[in-house]
Amino acid sequence: MTTKRLLRSARAGLILSTAAAALMLTIVAADAETLRWARVGDALTMDPHSQNEGPTHTLNHHIYETLVGRAVDGTLTPRLATDWGISDEDETVWVFTIREGVKFHDGSDMTVEDVVFSLDRARTPPSGMAALHAAVEEVTAVDDTTVHVRMSGPAPLYVQNLTNTFIMSKAWAEANGVETAPNFAAGEEAYSVRNTNGTGPYMLVERDPEVRTVLQVFEDHWDDAPAVTEIIYTPISEAATRVAALLSGEVDIVQDVPVQDIARLEQTPGIRVVRGPENRNIFFSYDMTSDSLASSNAEGNPFASPEVREAMSLAIDRNAIQQVVMRGESQPSAAPLPPFVNGWTEEMHAFRDPDLARAQELMAESGFADGFSVQLDCPNDRYLNDEAICQALVGMLARIGINVDLNAQTRSLHFPLIENWETDFYLLGWGVPTFDSQYVFDFLVHTREGSYGSFNGSRYSNPELDAKIQALATMTDLEERDALIAEIWDEVMEERIFLNVHNQVLAYAMRDNINLDVHPENQPRMTTVTFD
């Protein structure tokens, strides 16, 4: 069979034999400087502040840069800021020393004014990053290398919020009419959605959304030159096709390895699989406060009933999902945050075995003994086996009389349903790039108002809890702060705002001469790739 025919088979989703794969790895080996990278979905937008979403940040990290970075071991690293700390004169002020000699891709110099502009743009709704900067009162340039960020009070952990806040050119944004971030949930189009001008190690040279993105090394980048000088990024939604493309040599790295193929790939000559836990959990949530549900036949809102929410928790079999759906590649948990995160406890992690008898009793106590119907909205191209997880839940809830109509669709359509409050019941995955519970509370628990609660699709609102959440941003006594975090989690868990399933486990597959570590945020940097 010719090389051309083998590649055509890969695109059709056919899985090649081990022998053919080994042969193709020899015939179609890529140039060592070009890296062909595939994953399940594309970046939603190229605008650096429009959407707070993992795959979007992952691609943009190669084009734009942040003041501080996150290493594979979770530590903060200097990027566009060489130093940072709280002012000795004012504990409400963070001081950042800005790297000199940095250039944007259009050849202009990066200045402190660009940093001020970018932080202000990121903290202004409808930016998807606004909640991370809710405690910021003012950003000012003190001199040519110093930026001050004044907070509403002492904020010792603010720097942790900056690992996905990108710096862009003020002049470029003004010239192209993108001084504020476009509203992704509203489908707003803008120049920055498809065009870029960052300071990152790679420049955007070709962009065909959901098809192909090509990046080339930026020769004037301030850091050491990477081994990879060209990146060809290809979203491949079909699991079998992604694996076939790797085996055929059509791509070099697959970021989202299907769980059903991990063991086989580990035994395939010429292929390396790297595994590790991800800082992300997968959960379901529901509209808890509306008078009725648009997709339900029930009178009133059954999700408003604590008994119904508890019954659903007792109906879900997390171990079965781990064993059957995830092929062992997950960490079942009742805690809606990963073990990496400050605030996680063993008590939150523990979950009860399914108890259908008690669940049915609770349904009767709630007034829904005959059950009800509802639509479940689910992405089919974002998380590992996301649609299969939803299908499993459909069967489990049917056993207690909840008849679920599954609506699975691409994440570009799914996420706006949550942001626009157009879903009664949905699946979501949530990473915590700050490694602190406040990030979960700000986006998912706090009442939707101002910069808070942008992904609070449950409509949950508790003013007393909101005040506690806001207090976390400026608490200097960390023991007292941790105690308040525990207090907030006690209430969140008791209210069952989330129906948690598991923490994700990652696997990257690549040609065996490529070295790339699993990143806890699932944001691999191709600048770190080395070749044997």
N, C-alpha and C positions, 0 to 999 in steps of 0.2 A: 504494500500500500504506500502511496506517495505521501510526502509531508503535507501537501495541500489537502489531500483527502482526510488525513488524520486530524488536521485542525478543523476541517468542516465537521467531522464527527464530534469533536469536543464541543463545538458551538451548539450542536444539536442535543447536547446533554448526555452523550454516551460515555460510559466509563470504560477506559482502556484497560487492558490487562497489564499486570506488573511488568511483563517482558516488553510489551510495546511501549509502556511508559518509560522504562529505562532507556530504550532505544531512542525515543523522542527527546529525552533530556540531553542526549548526546548530539542529535541532529539539529535541534532548534534551540540550543543554549543561547541565552541573551548575552549581549555585550556586558561585561562586568560593570560598566558605568551606567547602564540603563536598567532600571528596576520596574518591572511590570507588576502592579499591585492591584489586587481585586478584593472587593468585599461586597456584602449583600446590598448596600444602598449607597446613594450619592449624598454629598453635602446638600442641605436644603437651600442654602443661599451662600454666596460668597461675601455678603456683607458681614463684617466682623462683629457686629453688636446686635443684629436683628433677632437671632434665634439662639437660645441657650440649649444646644443639643449636641450630643457626643460626636457623631460622624461629621457634623458640620464643623465643630471645633477641630477635629482631627486633621481634616484637610487644610483648614485655614492656618493651623499651626506651622505649616510649611511655607506659607506665604507672608503671614503677619507674625508679629512677636509680642510678647507680654513683658511687663516689667520684671516679673519673677517666673521661674519655671518649676515644674514638678518632676523630680528624678524618678527612676523606676523604683527606688527604695522608699519613695514618699517624701523625701526631704525637698526643701525649697532650694532653688539654684538661681544665681544671678543671670539675667538676660539683658533687657534694655536698662535695667537699674543695676548698678554695680554694688550698691550698698543701700540699706534701709534701716530704719529704727524710729522709735518714739523720741520726740524732741526732749532734750534735757530741761528746756524752759517751759514747756507746755505739754502736759500729758495727753491732751486731746489732739495733738498734731503728729502725723506721720511724716518723716523726712525721707525723701528718695533722692539719691545721687544718680543722675542720668548718664548713661554711657556716652562718651564723646566719639566722634568720627563715624557715626552710623548714617547710612544713606538709604533713602527710599529707592524703589526700583526705577523711578523716573529720573534718578540722578540727583535729586534734591537732598539737602542735609536734614536729618531729623533734629528737631530742637525741643526745648522744654515746652514751647507753646503747643507743639503737636501732642505732647503728653497731657497737658492740661485740657486741650480740646477733646482728646479721646476719652479721658475719664469722665468729663462732663457729658459727652455724647452717650457713653455707656450707662450712665446713671439717670438718663432722662427717658421716661416712657415715650414711645412704645418699645424701647430697647428691651430685649429679652434678658439683659444682664442687670437691669435696674435694681432688683432686690438685693444683689450683692453689695450695692453701694448706698443702701437706704440710710445709713447713719452718716454719710458724707454731707457736710454743710458747705464746704468751699474747697476748690483746688486752685492753687496759685503757683506761679513761677517766681522764685525768689531771686535767682540769678541764672546764668547760662547753663548751669549743671544741677540745679537744685529745685525740686518741686515739693511743696507742702500740701498735705491733704488734711484739712481740719474736720474733725468728727464732731458729732453732737455731744460726745462725752469720751472718756478714755475708752479706747477700742484696741486692746492688746493683740487681738487675733485678726485684725483687718487685712493684713498682708496675705493671709491665706486665701482671701477672696479674689486675688488678682491673677491666678494662674490661667484663666481663660479670657481675661479682658485685654483685647488687642489694641495696639497703638497704630493709628492711621495718620495720614498727612492731612493737616488742617487745610492747606492751600488746595490740595487735590479734591477734598470733600466740598469745599466752597465752590471750586470751579465747575464741579459736576452736580451741584444742587443736592448734595446728600449730607447736609449739616446735621440732620437727625436720622436715626436708624429707621428704615422702612418697617411698616407693621406687617410682619409675616402672617399672622393669623388672619388679617384682613385681605391677604393676597396682594399687598401693595408692591408695585414694581418700581425700581429705581436703578440708577446707573451702577451703584455698588453691589447690586444683586448678581451681576454677571461680569463685572470688571473689578480689578484689584490694583492696589499700589501699596505694598507693604515694605517692611525692612527685612523680611525673612530670608532664609537661605535659598529659596527657590522662587522663580517668577512664573506667573501664569502665562502660558503661550497659546493654549488651545482649550476651549471650554464648550462641550456639547453636553448639557445636563442629562444625567441618567444614562449617558452613553460613554463618554470618554473625556478625561481631563489630562492635559499634558503640562508638566512643570519642568523648567530647566534651571540649572544652578545659577545663582546670582553671583557673578564674579566679584562684585564689590562688597560682598557681605563681610561684616567685621570679624566673624569667627573663623576657625580653621575650616578649610575646604572639605566637604564630605566626600566619601568614596562614591556615592551615587550622584551622578551629574544630570540625569534625566529620570523623571518619574512619569510613567504612564498609568494613570489611575482609571480602573474600569469597574463600575458597579455591575454585578451579576446576581440577580435576585434568586435564580433557581439554584438550589443547593447542588444538585447533580452536575450542573453545568460548571459551577465554580470548581468543583473537584476535578472534573474532566479537563478543564483548562489548565490546571496545575499539572496534572499527570501528562498532558500532551506537550507541555513546555510553552504553552501560549501565555501563561502568566508565571511569575516567579514566587509571589507570596500571596496566600489567601488568608485574610484576616479573620473571617467568620467561617471557621471550619464546622460543617454540620456534625452534630454529635454522633450520628450513626456512622460516620466515616473516619473518626479519629483513630480507632484501633487499627483499621486496615491501612491507613496512611502511615502509621507508625511502623508497619511491617513492610512498607514499600521501599525498595532500593532507590536511592537518589532523592529521597524526601526526608525532611526533618520536621518533627512536630514539637513545638514548645508550648508548655501548658502553665497555667497559674490562675489564682483566684482574681476575680474582678471586683472593684469597688462599686458594685451595683446590685440592687435587689429588684425583683420582679413582683408586682402586686396588682390586685384589682381594687377599684374603688367605685363609688356610686353616689348618686345625688341623694343626700341625706335630708335636705331641707325644703325642697319644693312641695307644694300642696299635692301635686300629682305628677306622674311620669308620662312623657309624650309617647313612649313606646310600649306602655303597659296596659293590660286590660283591667288592672286592679282599681278599686275605688280608693282614692287617697294615694299615699306614697308608702309602699311597704318597706323601703329602705330607711324610712324615718323611724322604724320600729327597732329598738335595741334587740328584741327577741329574734327578729328576722336576720339581723346582722350576725348574731351569735349562731343561729341555726346554719347559716351559710359557712361559717368558720368550722362548724362541726361536720359539715358535709364534704368538705374538701379533703382529699387524701394526698398530702404533700409527698409522702414516701412513694406512692404509686406514680406520681408525676416524675419524680426523680428517676425511678427505675425504668419506667416504660417510655415516657416521652423524652426524657433527657439522657437516657442510657447511662445513668450514674453521674453525669457531668453537671451537677448542681449541688447546692447546700441548702436543703429544706430548712425553713425558718419561719417563725411567726413575727419576727422583728422586721419592721419596714426600714431597716438600714443595715449595711454590711458590718462585719466585725472590725473592719479597719477604723470605723468612725468613733470619735469621742461621744460617749453616751450609750453605746451598745452594752448590753448586759446578757449574761446567760439566761436570766429569768425572762427577758423579752424574747430571746431566741427560741425558748422551749415552746412546743405546741402539742396539743392533745391529739390522740388518735381519733379517726372518724367515729362518730356516735350518731348513727342515723335515727335511732329510737328517740334520743333526747332532742335531736334536731326537729323531728316531726312534732314532738310535744311543744317545742318553742314556737313552731309555725302555728299550731292551734292556739296557743296562748296569745299570739299576736293578732289573732283574728283572720289569719290567712291559712286556715287548715286545708282549704281546697287549692292552695297555691296561687300562682299568678304567672303571667307571661311578661317578658321584657327583652329588649334588644341589648346584646353585648357588642360593643365596638372594640375591635382588636386590630393592631397592625400586623402585617404579614411579611414585613421586610426590615424589621428593626432589631429585635432581640432573638437569641437562639431559640428556634422552634416556637416562636411566639404564637402563631396560629394554632399549632398543635396543643399548646398549653390551654388556649381558650377552648378548643374542642373537648379537651379532657374535662374542663370545668362544666361545660354544657351537660355532659353525661352525669357528672356527680350531683349537680343541682337538680336534675330531673328526678332523682331518687327522693327528693323531699318536696316535689310538686312545683318547683320553679322551672318553667319551660322557657328556655333561652333561644332566641333567634340570633345566630352569630352573623355579624357584619364585619368581615375581614377585608382590609384594604391597605394601600400603601401609606407609609407614615406621613407623607406630605399632606394627605387628606385626613389622617387620623388625629394628629396633634392639634390642628385647629378646632376640632370638635371639643376637645378638653378646654382649650383656651377661650373658646367662644360660648361655653356652657351649652353645647348642643348634643350632649351625650348623657344618658341616664346611668350607664354602667360601662366600665371600660378597663382595659389593661394598660399599665404603664410600667416602665422600668426607670429607676432613678439612681444615678451615680451621685457621689458626694465629693466633688473636687476639693472642697475646703477641709475634708476629713473631720468635720464637726457637725453636730446635730442641728445647729442653728440654720444651716443651709436647707435642710429638710423642712424645718418649721416655716422659714421665710417663704418658700415657694409652694408648699403643699398643705400647710395647716392654717397659717394666718388668714384672716378674712381678706378677700380680694378687694384691696383698696390701695390706691397710689401704686407704689412699686412692689407691694407685697401680693402674694397669693396668685401669681400668674398661672400656675398649674394646679390650683386648688379646684379641681373639677367636682369635688364632693359638695361644694357650696357650704362646707362647715364654717361656722362663725361663732366665736366665743370671745367677746371683748376682754374678759379677764385674762384669758389665755394669750390673747394678742399682746396685752401689756407685758406679760412675762416674756414673751418671745422678743419683743422690742428691747427689753431690758438687757438681754444677753449680749447685745452688740457693744455695750459700754461697761461691762462688769470687769473690774480689775482683780478681784479676789477669785482666783480660778476654782478653789474648792467650793466657794459659795455658788459660783456659776455652774459647776458640775451638779451641785445639789438641785439647782433650779431646773437644769436640763432633765434630770431624773424625775422631777415633779411634773414637768410638762409631758414627758413620755408616759407617766402613769395615767394621766388623763386621756392622752391620745389612744393608748392601748385599750383603756376601759371603754372608750366611745366606739372602738372598732371602726375608725375612719378608713383603715386600710385592711384588706384581706390579703395578707402577704403569702407568697408562694415559696420563693427561694432566693438565694444569692447566686449570681452567675459565676461560672467557671470558664475561663478562656482557653482557647487553643489556636495558635497560629501554625500554619503549615507552609513550608518553603523548600526550595531546592537546597540540598544538603551542603552546598558551599556558601550559603548565606547565614549570617549570624544576626539575629534580632530577638531581643528579650521581650517577654510579655509585659505590657505596661498596665499598672493597676487601674488606670482610668480608661483602658482600652484605647489609648491615643498613642500608638507607636510613632516614633520619629524616624524617618528614613535617613536622617543625618547620622543616626547611630549605627546604621547597617555597616557591617564589615564583610569582606569576602575572603574565604579560605583560599 
